[in-house]
């Protein structure tokens, strides 16, 4: 019998680091930083009398200000604390020497309290300018129970095994949200200091149950041939009764062919194995997506109180997702372990994906969970391990890992050619999957071009033209190759280890560059005295076969131009180009990105018994190792943003997330750690 329990308490202080609050422009510290006037002292966010300093006070309403980053950090208080407890109890009983029973029950329970206080006088929407506070308590409770019967028997040269078991789990969540605004007494942040009409409360509960029966058959012959077959059937509470049961099997085998070469194996070959596997996995849905629910009662126009359908329609015919995978590979070791090679080719295809595409609002809903879209992944992985130097007291060990994956999507719903996998959007760019194309694509807008690629300019304004569509496939976020190069150099008791990782190819949308360009803060907008646009204008022909002629427009800031019968300054024309027309070509902010990063470097020294003995502590301290570690200390990349790993939002409905879209992000932090490890 055995048991374990763990307890943790974590507290985090945060700030509005990127875009800030929804419905309020320029409230995030990083967005404000990029947008701040370079001629103004950012550190001055308070006047001498303690009141707020505003650059354009009296010239525009407060909600139109770009918030000072120092105000954001000092006047807004964000944080969370999480209290967590985990534990399990297990018991195992041998019935015979070839048969045993095992039972395990486990739990994971935590409570996360999030709090946000927006100080009074902030550059936010008007109702919150007398302050706002919100709190949410998220309680998570998970229980699992697993009983398993295991059989192992050796028959001649065969090792045979079998396993059968039953698994059950229950997940419950409770979310309590409280929000209020407009504090009656200045600088006293409490819900008791907010009028009842300005307070909102909400509670959300979910419960999910899952049961499963599973089994496994294992067999091996002379440590040379191995076979493994599994099967599992689950029943879930989140799918309709007719579809709540789903079965998924797997089979895998390997062949250690060097066991056949014991007497004839060449000296340079130590080990060789071939392997192959196939598996299918089922997946259920989130709770409550099969039914349509009502919003809470609210007051509508005219003071009428009522409830309406939620914007997500339920689907009582939902089926489980299915993912099938196949892999073949080989593992080889040479020269008495000095060189190793591990290679794998795989496919991973998902069918009947449970998606929530946006609907035409004429249906009465915005979202619905449906089975639609098949995702196909195929790729290769290669690992090279070796010991380039093994000499006396010095050993150099090295590992090089490389991988390549290509993902595509097909069979989306009829009429749905693009699946938006997250809600993130920067300018006209969105993370998108294209039917029959890239799974990790980016959609956006583009300028109209002639057949030979010239930008079509408006003959009346000189500006680039566009059809205003934002559904063009402008890039693929998936890199062509990723990998890591890990090294360990040991000399006597000293060790130096370091890991480089790299990426080759794949597009990143630099949303930070977009934001700085439209606000006139980008380096490209520095020259504002003159604008020259080369392209072509239409000169006859038909809509199906237009005729173009080359044309160049030049605008000078200090001259006036007649645009569509209106006298307009060149300075205004130049400003409009950078703040509007330039951004209609989303590819202007796309970067095919490569990087080489020193992910971590570590130096350690293992003090010998002699050192400990001379220090007089060897009777108590049996071992001592000192370690100095650095993380993210160096980056080489062609990407001009802060960090090519930054992403604008979290995971989307199909898991591709918003990786590859950077918007006022915060780079990965560099860190240094020193540690001592004692053994007594």
Secondary structure, DSSP 8 states (H G I E B T S, - for coil): -EEEEEEEEEEEEE---SS-STTSTT-SHHHHHHHS-TTS-TT--B-TTSSB--TTTTTS-GGGS---HHHHHHH-EEEEEEEEEEEEEEEEEEEETTEEEEEEEEEEEEEEEEEEEE-TT-SS-GGGTT-EEEEEEEEEEEEEEEEEEEEEEEETTEEEEEEEEEEEEEEEEEEEEEEEE-BSSTT---GGGB-GGGEEEEEEEEEEEEEEEEEEEEEEETTTEEEEEEEEEEEESSS-GGGSEEEEEEEEEEE-GGGGGTTT--TTEEEEEEEEEEEEEEE---TT-SS--B---EE-GGG-EE--B-SEE--TT---EEEEEEEEEEEEEETTTTEEEEEEEEEEEEES-EE--B--GGGS-SEE-EE--EEEEEEEEEEEEEEEEEETTEEEEEEEEEEEEEEEEE---TT--EEEEEEEEETTEEEEEEBTEETTEEEE--B-B-TTS-BBB-TTT--B-B-----EEEEE-S-SEEEEEEEEEEETTEEEEEEEEEEE--EEEEHHHHHHHHTT-SGGG---SEEEEEEEEEEEE-SSSEEEEEEEEEEETTSEEEETTEEEEHHHHHHHIIIIIGGGSGGGGEEE--EEEEEEEEEEEEE-HHHHHHTT-TTT--EEEEEEEEEEEEEEES--SS-TT-BSS---TTS-TTBTEESS------EEEEEEEEE-
